[in-house]
Every structure is written in C-alpha cells, then in structure tokens.
Amino acid sequence: MGLSIERLTVRLGQRTVLHDVAAELLPGRVTALLGPNGAGKSSLLRAMLALIPVESGRVLLDGSDMAALDARTRARRLGYLPQSAELAWNIPARSLVELGRAPHRSPFAGLGEADRAAIGRAMALTDTVRFAERLTHELSGGERARVLLARVLAGEPDWLLADEPLASLDPAHQLDMLGRLHGYAAEGHGVVVVLHDLSHAARIADDVMLLSEGRLVAFGAAEEVLRPELLEQVYGIGFERIGVHLIPTPPARVPHSPAGR
Ligand SMILES: Nc1ncnc2c1ncn2[C@@H]1O[C@H](COP(=O)(O)OP(=O)(O)OP(=O)(O)O)[C@@H](O)[C@H]1O
C-alpha cells in the first residue's frame, strides 16, 4: 500500500527527463525529493499526478494505476501544490480555499457542513484566517503561498505533493510550513515535498529521493541519503554536517562590489 513508482521513464519534447525511476512511498512519512536544478523533481511530481504522460512505467496508488483513475478520484486522493501557481482570479482568500473542496461536491451544490469544517481547519492550520476576506491579488507572495496550501489541505487529500512550498516564505513561516507538512504526515497522510535546502530536508524528511539528471541516485531513510559524500557527488560542492544542518563548504559568499564601481 502507498504510492509505488514503477520504472518510470518520461520524455518531454526531445528530452528524456526521467529514466527508469522506481520507489515505494509510504503514508505517515515525509518523503523529500531533492536534486539540483533540472534534475527532474517537478517532472516526477507531475508524472506521479498523471499530469504529464509517461513513456513507460506506472504509478500505483494503493495498488491502482493512477493513470486509470478518474480525474475526480485522483484529485480527492492526491493534493498538489505546484511550484508557482498563477492566480487568474482576484477573489477573496476564503473563496480560493473553498475551491479546494471541488473534488468532494457537485459543481452547483453549496458548501455542506463537512466542507465548512474542512475549510476552517485548513485556514486555521495555515494561519490564513486573518486575511480570509482579502483579495488574492492583494496578498504578499508568502501570504498567497499559505492560502494556496490551505486550498489543497481543504480537500483533505490522502497524499500531499508539494513543489518547493517554502520558496516565498520568510524564515519563521518556512519553519512553520515544515512543521505543518510534518504534522500532516504524522496524522497518517503521505507527504512528498520538493526542497532545495538540505537542512530543511534533514529536519523533516523520513525518506529522501535524490535525483540527478533524471536518474534516482539514492532512495532511502534520510540519515542514509543525506551524507556529505553522496551530496557532493550530486551537487558538485562539499557539505559539512553541523547538527541537523548541512552547510555547503566552503561557505558560499557572494563577492560584494559596491554600487557604482
Ligand atoms: N515542457 C518541457 N519540454 C522539454 N523539456 C522540459 C520541459 N519541462 C521541463 N523540461 C526539462 O526537463 C528537465 C527536468 O525539469 P524539472 O522542472 O522536472 O526539474 P527540477 O528538478 O524540478 O528543476 P528545478 O530545481 O530547477 O525546479 C530539465 O532539463 C528541463 O529543462
């Protein structure tokens, strides 16, 4: 049971972006999807959600082929937080979160009690209640990111697949978001999250999938995969472990040139 990725190969245009990727993901755990830019992390998430076609292989959700499930069932079971969601509609934040209930109700039915409860829980969890009535185009990037997470959580998916959910959050809200992802897994849900900060991964991941150039270089318990020597191979820079932190070495410093020179 869980999400089984079976020998997945994906082509986009002329490029093979995933080669024969296989892994068994379990509910109740946070799986971090790591790898350099262009490694294939977003493509893997999208292939798992059946949003892009696969060349070969398949993804099974509790034994059922994802590609064979109808879109509504898929949406109920797997919640997707994409990397950078454009918001076409300028609507109150609460209305956006309400859209997360769409897979659970018929298009013209009003919100039921269960819908309202799920929306309330999702907004409380993401600390978005205080700007519930504000228009989405008037929110900051980080506020919008939390509202978008609330929309996904309102759907109460069994699995949450999040693509760089920390990107526009300040440090306090990053830690808060990590805590929420961890908490969602602790409730028995599956969480798959694309991260760039390896210390964040070390903090919350139970398992890690490490991708490089479309290939799965390592998959396993976080403490086994997050080893400096393995990370160095994949990222091409050194890492030092200090507590839960994995620090690039030598410490990256951007040369400073005073303005006007
Ligand atoms: N529509 C497309 N057509 C052709 N190639 C694509 C397409 N989308 C992505 N790619 C290529 O597929 C590869 C994997 O991209 P993907 O976005 O999955 O990587 P990623 O690991 O999520 O990267 P990042 O960390 O930069 O977000 C890249 O080389 C990218 O250029």
The ligand as an ORCA input file, in Angstrom:
! r2SCAN-3c Opt
* xyz 0 1
  N       7.944     21.032    -21.324
  C       9.223     20.644    -21.396
  N       9.783     20.288    -22.563
  C      11.063     19.880    -22.642
  N      11.881     19.782    -21.561
  C      11.370     20.133    -20.375
  C      10.024     20.587    -20.213
  N       9.808     20.859    -18.903
  C      10.976     20.600    -18.289
  N      11.895     20.173    -19.146
  C      13.278     19.770    -18.847
  O      13.211     18.648    -18.013
  C      14.276     18.651    -17.081
  C      13.733     18.472    -15.688
  O      12.962     19.628    -15.359
  P      12.225     19.732    -13.952
  O      11.464     21.009    -13.948
  O      11.486     18.482    -13.704
  O      13.493     19.811    -12.983
  P      13.558     20.207    -11.446
  O      14.457     19.214    -10.789
  O      12.208     20.365    -10.868
  O      14.310     21.607    -11.554
  P      14.281     22.951    -10.631
  O      15.010     22.611     -9.357
  O      15.072     23.905    -11.464
  O      12.867     23.363    -10.428
  C      15.028     19.956    -17.300
  O      16.166     19.696    -18.070
  C      14.048     20.808    -18.071
  O      14.723     21.692    -18.915
*
